[in-house]
């Protein structure tokens, strides 16, 4: 079951950042990944980026990729869904 939430951000804040709501969402995903609050897969999904684009973005910002058992298990689930295993 999937659920979403909405966060209200004043227009003035969005205007001040000179970013689109999608760009803000991507930055939040990157920040949460960097802080260890989201796995690579979940952060990439939230950012709405391909695996390679997300990895390149992290690399360009010198953000190390941490890959743990949870990431591995999430990858296995995704591969099973795609019938790749």
Secondary structure, 3 states (H helix, E strand, C coil): CCCCCCCCCCHHHHHHHCCCHHHHHHHHHHHHHHCCCCCHHHHHHHHCCCHHHHHHHHHHCCCCCCCCHHHHHHHHHHHHHCCCC
